[in-house]
């Protein structure tokens, strides 16, 4: 059985003696923050701009070389992830909404590129995957990117607002988590590669809108959380070939309050390890390893955009044992990152980038 979260108002508070210091303004919806080894930060603005924030600077520099991006509704320039290949060359992976394809509208794409030496331009850009079945709907693009300890890349595409069409259909993109080789090739051991007509990049399906992922290298576990409708936000342990049930099973209801399913569990469909009802609108996810925050070290952070707090989870390879509320009122946190300096950085809608600095 999944662990049902108590109402967010009654969650235990984990006190932190920190202050949130503004390090950059001018980013309205900071979808992703990717730290560089020298202390610089790369930041995506969902409307379609990739920024470099140099260490010890508050001045944002725009990078050139991005493809055409459809900044539509919840779509735009989305996640970032750095990864070094087998030849030690470093690539920047990016998800974004792309209009490529036969039909009007757009869908989520995954690309990679290299940074120029002065970090002002994307070079050697490669499109690795583009979701088919474009839609003019503006919701549920996903998307997050993570790598496992074998170098496979995983990324998510939401159901694109086609609840009853995409998530349960393996021939269609949308409502899925995908797995590829770092260069975009489809792994031969993906769960559906031997089935005709299906999308062979699919790793799991039956998702609504996954916007947080983290790979536990120690235990070889992929974690993901996703938005439910009105209720039923989920935290899942992702397994190869598993069906996570959307929209056949759910703990939520329509935004109007009406029901679309009366089933919360079903054989053959994976139940969440934790669900939030009412919804908290989770965004990014981060495992804290820094010594700068003793109370948070080893805990999994995710943010509630709806109620403006961070959730700190105590986890094991079986699930969640405890949940705390942290920094209530901090704002609508869209993105999380732990920099090479050990500090935690927050991308907050309408506020820009902030750094959590422990107070003495």
N, C-alpha and C positions, 0 to 999 in steps of 0.2 A: 504493500500500500504506500502511496506517496505521502510525504509529510505535509500536512496542511498548515500553512503559516497562520498564526493568529493575526488579528487585525493589526495593521502596522502601528497604530497608536499605542498598542500595549506591548510592543516589542521591548526587550531590555535594551537600555542605552549603554553603549560602551564609550566612556568618556575619553576624549583625546585632548591633550594639551598642545594644540597646534593652532596656527593661524593660516588662513588662506590668503596668500599674497599674489596680487595681480602681476603677471609677467608679460602679457600681451593683450591688447584690446583690438577691436576691429574685425574679429571673426564672429559672425552672427550664429552660425550653427557649426561648431567644430566637431565634425563627425569622427575624426580619428587624429591621434597624436602618436607619432613614431619617433622615439629617441634615437639619435645617432651616437656613435661611440665617443665623439669629441665633445659631447654636451649639447650640441645643437638639437633642435626639434623640427620635425616635419609635421605639418598640420594641414588637414583638408577642411576647406569651407564647402559645405554641401552645394552651394550655388555654382561651384565649378572652378575654384581657385586652390592651387597647391602652394602653401607657404613654407618658407624656411625661417625659423626663429633662431638666430645665432645665440650661442651661450653668452650670458651676461648682457643681453641686449633685449630691448622691447620693440625693436623695429622689425616688422615682417617684410620679407622679400618674396615676391611672386616668382615661381618657377615656370618656365615655358616648356612646350613639348607635349602637353596633354592632348588627347584625342578630343573629338567633338563629344560634348556631354549634354545630355538632356536633363536639365534641371527642372524637373516637373514633379510637383507635389512632394512626396517623400523621396523622390529620386534625385540624383545629382552625383557629385564626387563623394565617394563613400570611404571605404576602409583602406588602410596602408599596412604593409608588413615587409620588413627587410629580411632577406634570407641569402646566405652564402651557399653557392653551389659546390659541386664536387671539385671544381677547379679553383675554389676559393674566390671566385668573382662574386661580387655582391649585387643582388638584384632587388629592386623595389617593386613589390606587388601591389596592385591597385584594383579596387572594384568601383564600378561607376555604372550609371544608366546610359545605355547606348541605343541609338536609333537604327543601327545596322540591321538588315534583314528585309524580308519581302513586304511585311505589313507595316502600317502606320503605328506610331507609338514607340515604345522602347522596352528594353528588358536589361537585366543586370549582366555586366561583362566583367571578366577578369583579365588583366593585362600585367605585363612586367616591363621594366625599363631599368637602365643604369643612370646613375647620377653623373653629371659632368663634374670635372675636378673642382670647379668653383661652386658647385652645388646650386647652379642657377637654371639648369636645363635637364630635361629628360632625354636620354639618348637610347638608341637601339631598342625602341619600343616594339613589343610583341603582344599581339592579342592571343590569349591562351584559350579562352572559352567565352562564348556569347550565348546567353539564353535565347532560344527561339520563342515563337509565339508572342511577338511584341503586343503590347497593350497600351491603349491611351489612358488607362486608369493610372492614377498617381500614387497608389499606395503599395506597400509591402514589397520593396525591392530587396530586403535584407539590409546589410550584408556585412559579414566579418570574414577575416582570413586568418588561419593559423597553420603552422607546420608541425608535423610529428617528429619523433626522434629518428625516423628513417628518411626524412626530407620530402615526404609527400605533402602537398598543399591541399587544405580543405577550405571551402568557402560556401556561403549560403545565399540562396535566393528565396525571398518570400513568395507567398502564393499569388502576388500581383493583383490582389482583389478578386481573383476568380476562385472563390472558396470551394465551389462544388465541381470544378473542372480540373484544376492543376495538381493539388497535393497528393491525390490518390492514383494519379495516372502516370505510370512510369514512361510513357511515350512523350510526355510533355515536360518542359522545364517549369519550375516554379513550385514552391513548397518543399524544397529539397536542400540537402547538404551534399556537396560534391567532393570528390577526391581525384587528384591528378598527380602525375609526376611534376616535378618543378618546372619542366620545359613544356608542359601542357599535354603530354601524351597520356593516354588513358591506361592505368595499370591493368595488367592482365588478370589480377586477382580481385578486381572490383566485383561486388556481389552480383551484378546483373549483366556482366559482359557476354555471357553465353545465351542471352535472350535476344531474339530478333526484335527490331523496331523500337526497343526501349533506349533511353538515354544512358549510355554505358558509363558516364562519369558519375552517376548517382551513387552515393554512399548510404544515405538514409532518406526517408520520405515521410509524408504526412505531417509536414510542418506548416505553421501559419506565417510567422515572420521572425526568424532568428536574427537577433542583432547583438548577440554576445557569444563568443566562443573562446575556449581556453584548452590547451592540450597539456595534460599532466604527464610529463616525460618520465617521472619516477614510476608511475603505475601504468603507463601506456593507456591512458583513458582520455577520450575526447568529451569535453563538457560543452553544453550549449544551453542558452536560455532564449526564450521567445515570447513575444507578445501574444496574449490571448485576446479575445474580444472584450466584453464587459465581464471581467473575472477570468480566471484560468490562465494567467501568465505561468510559464513553466520553466523549471530547470531540469535538464535531461542529461543522462549519460548516453552518449551516442554509440550505437552498435552497428556494425556492417549489415546492411540489408534490412534493418529494422523499420517498422512502420509506427510512427508516433501519433497516428490516429486522427489528425485534423482532416476534415471537420466531423468525422463519425463519432469521435469521443471528445469531450471537453468538459472542463469545470465552469465554463463561462456561458453567457447568454448573449443575444444580439444587443447592440447598443441601445435599441429601443426598449429593451427589457423582455422581449419575447424569446421563446426557446427555439433553438434549431436542432437540438438533440437532447434526449433524456438519458444518454449513456455516458458514464464517466470512465468505465473500464470495459475492455472487450478482449477476448482471447485473440492472440495474434497481433495485438497492438500494444506498444510499449507505454507503460505509465510513467509519468514524471517522478523524479525523486523528491521534488518539492513543487508546490504550486502556490500562487498568491491569488487569493480571492477575498476581498476585492483586488483588482489589478493594481500593481505599482508602476507599470510601464518601465521594465528594466532595459538598460542600454548596454554599455560596454561591461567587460569583465576582466579582472586582474588578480593574479596571485601575488601577494606581497611577500617579498624576500628580503627587503631592506632592513638593516638594523636601526634605522632612524625612527621606526615606529614599533616599539616592543609589543604594544597591545594588538597590533595588526599583523605582525610577522607570522607567516604560515596560514593566514586566513585568505579566503577568496572574497574580493570586493566586487560588488555590482551596484549600480546606481538606480535609484527610483526617480525617473523624470517626473512622474505625476505628483509625488509627495516631497520631492527635494531633500532626499537623504541618501546616504550610502548604506548598503546592507553588507555586513561582515559575516561571512559564513564559516563555521568550523566544519570541515569536510573530511571524509575518509573515502576509500575506494568503493564504499557501499552507498554513500549518500551524505546527507547533511545532519549533523548532530546538534547544532545550535546556530541560531541566527540573532545578530545584534543590529541595532540601529546606530548609525554613526553620523555625526555632523548634520543633524536635522536643520533644515532651512538653508543649506549651502547653495541651493539653486538647482536648476534643471540640468543635471550633469549628463552630457552626451557621450563623453569619451574619458578614458582612464589610461594612464601610462606611468611606468616607473622608469625614471631617467637613469642614465649612466652614473649620475651623481647620487643616486639612492633616493632622491625625492620623488614623491608622487605628484603627478600633474593632472589637473582636471580641465576638461573642455566643457564650459558651461554655456548653454544657449543664452545669447544676448549679453554675455559678460566676458567672453574671451577665454584666455588660458590663465589658470591659477596654479600656484605651487603650494603644497602643504608643508609648512615649516614648523618643526617642533619648537615650542617655547621653553626657555630655560626656567 
